Amino acid sequence: MAAVGVHFGASSACVAVCKDGHVDVVANDAGDRVTPAVVAFCDGETLVGLAAKQGRIRNANSTVVGVKRILGRRFSDDEVQQYIKRNESTWVVENDGWPVFKISEVRGARTITPQQVVVLVLAKMRDTAQAAAGSDTRNVVLAAPIGFSAAQLAALRAAAEEADLSVLRIISEPAAALLAHGVGQNNPQTTRIALVYKFGGTGVEVTAVKVVGGMYRMLGATADGAVGGESFSEMLAQHMAAEFERMYRIDLRTHARAMMKLRGSAEAAKLVLTTQNSANTFVDSLHAGKDFDCSISRARFESLCGHLFQQALQPVQDLMAQLGLCPDDIQMVVLCGGASRVPRLRSLICEMFPGAEIPGGFPPDEVVAMGAAVQAGLLLAAAGKAWAGGAQAETNELGFKVECSAQDIFVKVVNGNDDEMQLVLPSGTPLPIRRQHTFCASGSVPAIYLRVLEGEANIPLAQVVLKDLPPIEAMRDLVSIFTMKRDGNLVVSFMDQQSGKTESVTIEACRSEE
């Protein structure tokens, strides 16, 4: 049975299929391995992908782009307001506190929610995968940004299920990028720190990951939505507009239709410059019947975008300073996102981390989808083993939904030598996990309480009590063991080493996402 990995990005989407142990990115019906995450509504007809993107010039007010940025967000959210301002959109309106798209058609106006737009894109990914792997291919692992909120993850899962996909798990994009390159999988005994640099169309995200024994632990992450691949395309478009003005004494910056044409040409030129030293752009009848022909060199492009390169690398410096890391601490840098193809950016990262390995071999805009497909294949293989062993009910019950601990878990010992709270399981800890902590307490106290709390609000989860302890002259040594299973259930054991008394409690996982 084939398994599918899908990366739904802000500007594009990609689907990969894992079958018989091999992972391949699947091309869509247009022959492209990456599909624009663009949806257009044209008088009852819905276009998805390249056709929608190409028709945006004629159908700007009914074409949705970058919907990922507002998925699962309230209308009052700053990101939604920035989306409206950035896209100069007058057809994003509020409905019960949520953003919706107001579509004007011949039959009348209607509203479309961001989740419905995502359903259309994911359905396109489903059809693409099924064309290659068979009509029964429905099992999917989705990759989402590490900063996605619970509401955004729930909206993404609901959209996938509405698109007739069976979601095995939602994993983070950095984890998917590492899985695609097999980091920590081929040699699980090694320990290293990897930096995942994702530079997509609308933003940059940097994540530091500690790889220990084949497990990934996120050390920290930072992002900047003000610079992305579209920023480079816009800079090229502005340069082309200046060239047109120099040739014809006409300022195109006030003509939205002409600028949209230039942005499309600039994006194509940018892609050419990732592999060639120069790119030629020709736009037939750009404005007022005048053609536009322009050639730009890679050196000129790098000069125009010099400040953008620095802005794109600033999150790396911020994260390194935040975590107290130096370049020598990073053993690997994994690049993903289509904008990371730019040669100058790659060379700057190489200069920043001269001793780090930068794996290649896969197109950066396909890496995340490939990693998601790898995870999907692993999950289906595990499910097959569970079926063979008669554990199907357990597998279905878990649903492969829990990947890491959702909240910080703290512990506090009452009547101990130190009654300060301690963090035992940080949020984002990969599961399953087992942690052991030791405490000291006076030998004269007859009872000791271990309190388990969750999150920043210190919500009480449980209390483990060791009572009727025999008095001793020395300090009492206490051991607590925290075991969180893959289903999110937490088992806490508390033991007095002198008397051997042990108490334990099991805390059931709260599946708020369901």
Residue, then its C-alpha position, 0 to 999 in steps of 0.5 A: m500500500a502506498a503512503v503519501g506525504v504532502h507539504f502545503g506551503a504558502s505559495s506552492a504545494c508538493v506531494a510525494v508517494c512512498k511505495d515499496g520503500h521508495v519515495d518519489v515526488v509526483a508530477n501533476d497533470a501539467g507535468d510540474r512537480v510543484t503545484p502553485a497553491v493558488v485557487a481561482f473562482c470564475d463564474g461557477e468554475t474553480l481552477v487550482g494550481l497553474a491555471a489559476k496562477q496564470g489567470r490571475i492577471r485577468n481574475a485578480n479579485s477572485t484568485v486566492v493566494g497564500v491562504k496558508r497564512i490565514l488558515g485557522r486565524r481570527f479576522s482580528d489576528d495581525e497576520v490576517q490584517q497583514y495579509i489583507k494589506r499585502n495583497e491589497s485585498t478588498w474581498v476578504v471580509e469578516n464573518d462571525g469573527w473569521p476571515v472569508f473570501k467574498i466571491s462575486e459571480v454572475r449567479g450572485a455573491r457567495t463566501i468561501t472560507p480559507q479552509q474550503v480553499v485548502v480543501l481544493v488544493l489538497a484535493k488536487m494533491r490527492d488526485t495527483a498522488q492517486a494518478a501515480a499510485g492508485s485510486d485507493t491511496r488516501n493515507v497521508v502525513l502532512a507537514a506544517p510549520i513548527g509555529f502552527s497553533a492548535a487551531q491552525l493544525a485542527a483546520l489543516r487536519a479538517a481540510a485534509e479529511e474533507a478532501d477525502l484523505s486519511v491523516l496519519r499524522i501532522i509533523s513539523e516541516p523541520a522534522a520532515a526536512l531532516l527525515a528526507h535526508g535521513v539525518g539520524q536514521n542511518n547512524p542512530q548512535t551519533t549526536r549532532i545539532a542541525l540547523v533547518y533553514k526554510f526559505g519559502g515564498t513568503g517567509v523564512e523559518v530557522t529551526a535548531v534541532k538536536v539529533v540524538g539516537g535517531m530522535y529529533r528535539m527542537l531546541g528553538a525556532t525563529a521566523d520572519g514573514a517580512v522577507g521571502g522568495e516573493s521579496f526577490s521577485e518584487m525587487l526584480a519587478q521594480h527594477m524592470a519597471a524602472e527599465f521600462e520607464r527609462m525606455y518609454r517614459i511611462d511609470l508602470r508602478t501605478h498600473a496594477r495589471a502591468m505590474m502583475k505581468l512584470r511580477g510573473s516575468a520577474e519570478a521566471a527570471k529569478l528561477v533562471l538565474t538560479t542556474q544561469n548567469s543571465a536571464n532574458t525577459f520579454v513581455d508582449s504588449l506590457h502597457a499601451g501596446k509597448d513590448f518590453d525586452c530586458s536582460i539581467s545578469r546574476a551579478r546585477f540581481e545579487s546587487l539589487c537584492g543585497h539587503l534582502f540577503q542580509q535580512a533573510l539571514q538575520p533570523v539565523q543570527d538571532l536564533m544562534a544568539q538566543l540559544g547561545l550557540c556558535p557556528d562550530d556547534i552546528q554540524m549540519v545545515v539543511l536547506c528547504g523551500g524554493a527560495s533557498r535555490v538562490p546561489r548567493l544565499r547558499s554561499l552566504i550560509c556556507e560562509m556562516f557555517p564553514g564546518a557544517e555539512i549541507p546535504g544536497g541531492f534533492p530540490p529544496d522545494e520538494v524536500v519537506a514533502m519527501g520527508a512527510a512521505v518517509q514518515a507516512g511509509l514508516l507509520l504504515a509499516a508500523a501499522g502493518k506489524a501491529w495488524a500482524g500481531g493482533a494489535q489493530a485496535e490499539t493502532n486505530e485508537l492512537g491514530f498516530k496523532v501524537e508526535c511530541s509533548a504538547q505542553d511543558i510538564f513541571v514537578k514540585v516536591v512538597n516537604g522536600n529540600d527544594d520546593e521550587m518547580q522543575l521543568v521535566l518535559p519541555s513542550g516539543t519533546p519527541l515521544p516516547i520519552r523516559r526521564q528520571h529526576t532525583f530529589c532530597a528531603s529531610g529524613s524526619v518528615p513522614a510524608i512527601y508530596l510530588r505535584v505534577l503541573e502542566g503549561e505556563a498556567n501551572i495547571p495541576l495534573a496529579q499528586v503522588v504521595l509517599k506516606d508513613l515513611p520511617p524516620i532516618e537521620a540522613m537526608r532522604d533520596l527520592v527518585s521520580i520517573f516520568t514516562m510519556k508514551r506515544d499516545g500522550n499518556l504520562v506515567v509518573s513513579f515516585m520512590d523513596q530509595q531508603s525504604g523502597k516505597t513506591e507510588s505511581v499514577t497514570i495521567e491520561a492524555c487530553r486529546s483537545e485536537e479531537 
